[in-house]
């Protein structure tokens, strides 16, 4: 078996402002190369915190995280990140090419960039825009694009660093249902050597062609389809005690799932209460 | 055009140009990073440095610069560490810095310097020595901006992404706030610490409309800032008004004109 892309053991994290409230507890997770995984869970369940721990932006109190066998901070050059709320600066003076080329910035200083390097980056940015379906729009400004197109630009920026691991935080928060579906279809078509992890609170994305779904709510459980039951989801999202309209949707989720299971994902199941 | 032959007016125009370079570059970064409130806090806390200089008999500009740099680093650190409480803490430091300065000036024996010159500027009394110091500060700002352009561009567009790429976002943020502190100290001579925020924000606001990239936005903001300063000086001279207030009045008229035209086009 190849080295896992992400290997998390007994992770525990609490924010310094509330040290007694553990956001993540005894979390174990192993992700193989090429997986396309959704991490779902309710708001406040610790999804974004987990992502930031993987990125090395947050340091856990206990446990171990290895990304490509190294510390997260030593693996940044292999990771492409699409942050939540990444595209709110509409009037920012930059065309799409400029925005995508920001993905190539790996040093705060000017002098590592030569003219040849800039030309190579421009060519690469054009290719990245082609890859996300925005060919010919290099000179457009971000404010002239739809929400879905902007998100694709931010994905193109993440692809500029030739990532082996792509992490996306709530990438379709402002999408309509069809735009959402198309976006996840597009992610599924990225090259096989890119491992992709999408974090979202939106259970409806479970219908997209992921290889598996992880559910985070303080700890993590991994699902390949059959065990993602309506009862489990209703309990997770707190809809079991109410007549929330989402309940009806959740009832249909297992039928909607379209997994391409990965046999070598290993996640210990949390103990039953 | 007789006024251009007057030595104090020549110095004032030179000071306007030098201050405009700082305002255009740093104002652009302040506006795009949404640090206007923090810059306002740094500007008002600068009065603590003025008080310190008078109380201990130190040279005003270097002392104010040192104090302002210190307070800006403190504010920047707090703003990054306690994001949710940043505006409250900056508001407290804003008022505390001013109060500290006023108390020190109250305690200074024989103090008779016109307080208004720091609050509303005294561009007509800028000396050749002040101009050299302003030039040195401009060189620092221009060199730092060119050297750290990729980093500043990256944190300005998306600080979280920049951090995820391993860029030292916290240090770049401190650099940016220190550049803002330097600009503020310079511009206090031109329009005073109460009006400085207008000269830092109005030129970039107008420049943002048509700029194609960050560098061109800085360039256009420098031109607008120079225009406001020179036009404001002329207005002050012809109508015998306070120069700092006249500069801001010209800038504010342009600001409302641009906003008005935009609204008319939208409708």
Interface residues (C-beta under 8 A of the other chain):
Chain A: X55 X56 X57 X73 X76 X77 X79 X81 X83 X86 X89 X91 X92 X93 X94 X95 X98 X99 X102 X103 X105 X106 X107 X108 X109 X110 X111 X113 X157 X161
Chain B: X32 X146 X147 X148 X149 X150 X151 X152 X153 X154 X156 X157 X158 X160 X161 X162 X163 X164 X165 X166 X167 X168 X171 X172 X208 X209 X211 X212 X213 X214 X216 X217
